[in-house]
Amino acid sequence: MATKVIANKEVEVNDEGYLVNPDDWTEDIARAMAEELGIELTDRHWEVIRFVRNYYKEHGKSPTMHQISKGAGVPTKELFKLFPKGPAKKVARIAGVPKPEGCI
Amino acid sequence: MTEEKPRKMAFICSKGNLDMAYPALIMGWAALTEGVDVIIFFTFWGLDMINKKRVDHLKLPPVGNASMRTGMMGFPIDFGIPQWMGVLPGMTEIATALMKKKIAEVEAPPVKEMLEMLHDAGAEMYACKMTVDMMGLKEEDLLDVVDGIVTAGQFIEMTEDAQIIFI
């Protein structure tokens, strides 16, 4: 565990760069995380991010790609375009929740 | 600046039984969501997975399968199902229905839907030319997710830098 200043806020992150405490998350942190990953957030990105945050709040765990696609109504193809090369990890990081553990 | 080469995984699907269709689909999906490139080659019985007429009718025959036990059917006592029972009419259908239920319980979609998910996520899929010829199939017999019919040699060329997994 280490602390890191993201978007002028000191937060705890794990070895892979995920927020340790999802409550530390702010929209500015999301923007900064996305920038680090080379993603410019559009409204559609925010829809996915909000879905992931809400899912985490409700279920206490991060949704998998398939759950995001079904739940947020974003087709797989689009999801992979919004968050290219490994959307599961990228969305979770930007949304400030842990890496999803499900296989599908 | 040196650009890192993306990791690439290639799966060879050679089996047409329901339980043997899933390993490549699940690992392939996991790879894609982790940002790994995926290429799948369907050969021999594995061609059933991308055959329009066969994909929704893949089966799990209980004969010769020591892992098929009563415990997975929800019985309190877990014993092996005798082989002779497996050959009774209808046993393959029962085992298949049971497996489909188990698969649905862990939220894994049916084979055809998973193939579409993988394709939409960027996986490349190829049918083995020799098997297609041998089985007397045509391109229109195969699902739309298939990118083409290629020879074993072409597949080997395509997967030069890939980690290859044979199923």
Boltz contact constraints between the chains, C-beta under 6 A:
constraints:
  - contact:
      token1: [A, 65]
      token2: [B, 33]
      max_distance: 6.0
  - contact:
      token1: [A, 76]
      token2: [B, 117]
      max_distance: 6.0
  - contact:
      token1: [A, 76]
      token2: [B, 120]
      max_distance: 6.0
  - contact:
      token1: [A, 76]
      token2: [B, 121]
      max_distance: 6.0
  - contact:
      token1: [A, 77]
      token2: [B, 120]
      max_distance: 6.0
  - contact:
      token1: [A, 80]
      token2: [B, 121]
      max_distance: 6.0
  - contact:
      token1: [A, 85]
      token2: [B, 35]
      max_distance: 6.0
  - contact:
      token1: [A, 86]
      token2: [B, 34]
      max_distance: 6.0
  - contact:
      token1: [A, 86]
      token2: [B, 35]
      max_distance: 6.0
  - contact:
      token1: [A, 88]
      token2: [B, 33]
      max_distance: 6.0
  - contact:
      token1: [A, 103]
      token2: [B, 26]
      max_distance: 6.0
  - contact:
      token1: [A, 103]
      token2: [B, 30]
      max_distance: 6.0
  - contact:
      token1: [A, 104]
      token2: [B, 108]
      max_distance: 6.0
